[in-house]
Amino acid sequence: MKKDNKKDNKKEVPNKNNKKDNDSKGKGQKSIKKRFVLFSLKSFAAALAIIFILFIYFDSVILSRFGVDDKWVLPAVVYSRPLELYPDQKLSLKEMEYELELLKYRKVKNPRIPGEYAVNASASRIVLIRRPFDFPDLKEDKIALVIDFNLHRVASIKNADTREELGYVRMDPVLLDRINRIDPTEDRIFIQLSEVPPALITTLLEIEDRSFRTNCGVNFLAIGRAFVKNTLAGGVVEGGSTITQQLVKNYFLNSERSYIRKFKEIIMALIMNQRYTKDQILEAYMNEIYLGQNGKAGIYGFGLASYFYFGVPVSELTLDQMALLVGIIKGPSYYDPWRHPEKALERRDVVLSVLKKRNVITQTEYEQYSARPLGVIKRGSMNYSKTPAFMGVLKKEIASKKEFGPDFLSGNGIKIFTSLDPQSQKAAENAVEKELGAIERETGRKGLEAAMVVSSWRTAEVSAVVGSRTPQYAGFNRVLEGRRQVGSIIKPFVYLTAFHNGIHLGTMVNDVPISIKLSSGKLWQPKNDDKQTHGLIPTYVAMARSMNIPTVKIGMRVGLNNVRQTLMNVGLEDNRIPNYPSLFLGTIELTPFEVAQIYSSLATDGAYKDLTTLRTVVKDGKVVYERSNSRLETTIDPRDSYLTLYVMMQATKIGTGRRIGRLFPNVNIATKTGTTNDNRDSWTVGIDSDQVVATWVGFDDNKSTGLFGASGAMRVYGRFLTERGVNSLELNKPDGIKFVNFNQEGNIVSDECLIPNLNYLPARIDKIRYVKTDCAFSTSSEYTPVPFSSFTN
C-alpha cells in the first residue's frame, strides 16, 4: 500500500515531446493571429485605397459635370412685347384686365405685393402693383399704379404711393413660350437662391432635411433609423436621404434601389459637402428636383413648378402653395394635384401641420392656409399664350439671320423679346374662330380654314399670327406654308405702276371685252366678276370696284415688266413673279405672310421689305441682337403710294370694302379684297392708322368655298376690328400731289373752270396737263397725255 502511495505521490515528470508540441501549437496560433492582423491591415489599407480612388474618381465626376457654368440645359425664353401705358392710349379696362390675366396677376381686394391688382368697375379704375422685371435696356422696379379709363382709352396713370401723374409706364412682358432643342424631356426655369422666399426655404428644410445646415452631406443617424424601420416593415416606409444626397441622386445617378447606388450617393454627397457651400447645394437642389410631368417634358425645379402649378414666379408663392410644392417632392405622380386632388390636398395639409407643430406658423395661420383650395391653374396653361403660328414665324426668322448660328437656340441663358401683342393676338384668334363658325352655319360648308397676319406698318413688326381656326395647337402653319393664288389682292400694285407712268385717278378706261394673244398662241379673254361690261369709267372707280377688264387694260398699257418691277420693289423675288398677263388678276401664289409684307411695304413707300418678330435677344445677360431702325431708302414714289391708298380708302366707301365701311362709317380704312377662280380663295387686306391685316379663308384641299373676298375673309377682318378697335387712317399728302378736277373725258381742267359733274381727285402735278375748255386755259409741266386709243377701244 505504501508503495502504491509513493507511486501516487511521486511527482509527474513532463514529457519532452509534449512540450515541443505545445510550443509548436502556441507559435502556430501566434502566426495565425499575426497573419490575420496583417491581412486585416492589408485589407483595411486596400479598402482605404479603393475608397481613396473612388473619392478621387467621383470628385472628378462632380467637378466635370457640376463644376461648370452650364449645369443644365435651359430653354430659350420667349416674351411678348411689354404693354406700354400712356394717357389717351387705345386700351379699355377690359383689355387691361385681359393683359393682367395673361401675366397671371392675382385679383384681390387690396393689392399689397407685386403681381396683385384690384378693379373698381364703377370708377373705371385699376389699382395694381407691377412686378419688377429686368429688361435688356433697364431694370424696372416694382411700382404701385392707379390707372383710370375713359371708355376705350387710358385717361390717366398715377403712382399710387406719391399720387404723381405718370406719362409712361411699361408693364412686364407676357411669357409666350420656351424653346428647348437639346433635351425636350427636361424643362426648368433657373432661379437664384436670392429669388426664393425665405418661407419656401424654411418649409423645404423642415420637411426634407432639418439638419441640412449642420450635417456633412449625409445624416448617418437618419440612415440607420430608416434602415431599421424599413427592415421591420419589410419595405420602404422612411427615407434617410439628406437634401445633398437627393441632389446627387437626381443630378448624377438614377432612382435604382440598390446598395451600390446608395454607396455612390453617400460618397458623392460627402464630396459635394466639402466642395460647395450649403447655399450652392441648396440653390442647385431647388433647380434640379423633379416636381411633375407636362406631356413629354419633366418639370424640374421650383422656378418652373411655380409657373406650372400656379402661373406665378416663385417670389409670389403663398405659404399654402409652397406647402403643396414641397409636399409633391415625396411623389410627384402620386400627389399630382390634377389627377389626385384629394391626395395632394391631404399632403399639403400634412406639410402645414408639420410647420404648425414646429412653431413655424401659428394655429391661426394653419387654419387659414389649410382652409384654402389647391388653387392650381388649368393643367398645361402655365403662363404660356400658346401661339404656335407666331412661334413658327419667329423660329424661321432666327434661322435666317446671319447673327445667329444654326445651333443658337441650343445655347443657355437666352431671352428673346418679340413684337407679339397679346391684345391683337386674342382679337385675331377670336375673329377666326367665331366668324368661321358663323359662316359655316350660314352656308352649310364645313371644314373652312383661315390664316391672319397682323403687323404694324409703321414699324414692320408682327403683332399677331393665326395659322389655323384652332390657333392654340401646332400643325400646318398656313401663314407660312399656305401658298395660294391671291386674286385681286395684287391689283393695287398694277395701279401703283400705272400712277407712276402717267395714268390719273380720273383717267377714263373703257370696260369692254378684250382679247390678248399669249406667247403660246392662245387667246386670253378675261371677264369681270359680274360677267358684265360697263363702258367708260374713271380709273379710280375701276380700282375701287376691283374690275378685271379695266385692270388688265391698264396693266397692258403700262407694261408687264413694269408691274413685275413694282412687285420686286415691294419685296417679292423675281423668280416668284409669273411673266404672263394673268399676273394682273392675281394668278401669282403667295402666303398670307408675304401678302402682309408687300402691303406693309406699300404703306411705307417701300421702306420696309421684311416684316419682323424680333426686337431684342439677350444671351448670358448680354444683348446679342437688337433690331435697328431698318427703314431703307424708299423704292416706291410716295405720290404713287398715296394715290393707291387713297383709292383703297374709296373702295371701303363705294367698292369691294363696303362691308367694313358700313361697320365703321366714320373711320378711314384702306381695304382690298381678293377672290380666285371658282371662289377657292377668299382674301382681304386692311390698313388703318397703324396696322396692316392680311386674312385668308379657304379649304386646304382647294375646293370652292362659294365665298368672295367680301363675304369670307372680310367678315373675319371686320370681327377683328370690332374686337380690337380701329384708328382712322389719315394719309399725309406728299409734295407733288394736288386735288384737281377731272371732266367726263378724263382730262384735268383748270380750277377756274365751272363745269358740272367733275371728279375732284388727287393727282400728281408733274403728270398734269390742263386742257382747253370754254373757260380759262392754263398748263403746268410738259406731259404727253396717255393715248387712250391704245387701251380704251
DAURSUL-V743219 format. One line per field, one symbol per residue. ss: DSSP state (@ for helix, = for strand, . for the rest). psi: psi as a letter, one per 40 degrees, with the letter a starting at -180 (. if undefined). Layout:
ss = ???
psi = ???
//
This chain:
ss = .@@@@@@@@......@@@@@@@@@@@@@@@@@@@@@@@@@@@@@@@@@@@@@@@@@@@@@@@@@@@.........====....==....=..@@@@@@@@@@...==........=====....======..==....==..========..=======.....=...==....=====......==.....@@@..@@@@@@@@@@@...........@@@@@@@@@@@@@@.........@@@@@@@@@.......@@@@@@@@@@@@@@@@@..@@@@@@@@@@@.=====..====@@@@@@@@@@...@@@..@@@@@@@@@@............@@@@@@@@@@@@@@@@@.....@@@@@@@@.................@@@@@@@@@@@@@.......@@@...=====...@@@@@@@@@@@@@@@@@@@@@@.....========....======...........@@@@..==.@@@@@@@@@@@@@@.......====....==.....==..........====@@@@@@...@@@@@@@@@@@.@@@@@@@@@@....@@@....@@@@@...==.@@@@@@@@@@@@........=.======..=====...........@@@@@@@@@@@@@@@@@...@@@@@@......======.@@@.=======...========..............@@@@@@@@@@@@............======.....==.........======@@@..=.................@@@...
psi = ddddddddehhhhihdddddddddddddddddddddddddddddddddddddddddddddddddddfidgdihhihhhiaiihhhiieighiddddddddddefihhidghdiieiiihgddefihhihhiihgideihhiiihihhiigbfihdihihddeehhhehhhiiihhdihhhedgeehhihhiideehhdddddddddddgdeddeieehgdddddddddddddeeiheiiehiddddddddddaaehgidddddddddddddddddiiddddddddeedhheahgbehihhiddddddddeeiideeiiddddddddddddgdddfheddgdddddddddddddddddefdiidddddddeeiidfiihhedbeieggddddddddddddehedhidedeeiifhhhhaehhdddddddddddddddddddddeehieiiiihhhihedefihdihheiegdehiahgdddeghiiebededddddddddefehidehhhhgiiihhhideeihhgiiideeiieahiiddddddefhddddddddddehddddddddddeeiideehifideddefeihiidddddddddddeefedhdhiiehdihhhfehhehhhigehihieihddddddddddddddddeaeeddddddgdehhhhihihhihffdhhihhihaedihhhhihaideeiheeiiddecddddddddddddiihhhhhhhihehhhihhaeeeihiidehghifihhiiihdeehhiihaeaihiibihhhihgddeee.
//
